[in-house]
Amino acid sequence: MTIDVSAETVPDYMVSEPGAAWISPLGLEKSVERLLDIGDGEKIADLGAGKGELSKRIAKRRPEAEIVATEFSSVSAEEAYRNTMEYENIDVIRTDKFKGLEEGSFEQIYAINSVQAMENPLEGIEEMSRTLESDGTAVVTVPREESAEIFPDEWVQNKNGSTYIEGEAVLPKENVTYSQYVFPRSDMERKLKSSDLEPRNGYPESVLSDPTGLPYLSDIIPEEAEMDVPRSFKTALRYTPSTLTRKIVEKSGIGPEVDLWVADKV
């Protein structure tokens, strides 16, 4: 591949110790076709690629494309490498955001449910902008501000100029730390524009996310919380044991809605 992938490994990428987020970092399985229909770039990055599933889908849809899948976690990066070995047009690297990658390396960048897990979201968005070429496109999904409503008030704070959630739930057999950012639409638009990324007309859109993490929330969710999820999900989360909720979640594969932003480098 022609893209320089001599990236720097930075271990302190996550906002805190590894924990759970109510939005899955694995991608948008129910909305993946919508994502693949955006743009037609041939030099593409998948930021926070997880197991590399989205990178594989892009490689199948655009076999002529060069794809770089980045991951901060050595375990996930190794798994993504094994999962994408059959695709000669995918390189997997371990790096914090895009450090070590040259300016203007990509025509298109996907950041699917990854910005919320960064130490500083604005810096991550600025890195995306830096590594996009002029007129390049960023495809980003993040949890919206309403997501904070399902967490206890004392977990919600302001950090790095963004709404940040961190707290520990004491469950029957384990303690689970939740840690992530959520983004009011006006705040996210401001972050994109300050990084020379202009949101396209009609965005953000609402798309369905994966449900990973939601079963745990059935143990701590307040009764008055408003969740932007299917009604059947609300019922499962509020009135069934977490073990049963987990089975319902895994079988349905339908998670909450997140905001999809598409923005062009200006």
Summary of the structure (lengths in Angstrom):
residues: 266
radius of gyration: 17.9
end to end distance: 26.3
largest distance: 53.5
contacts: 910
relative contact order: 0.18
helix: 32%
strand: 29%
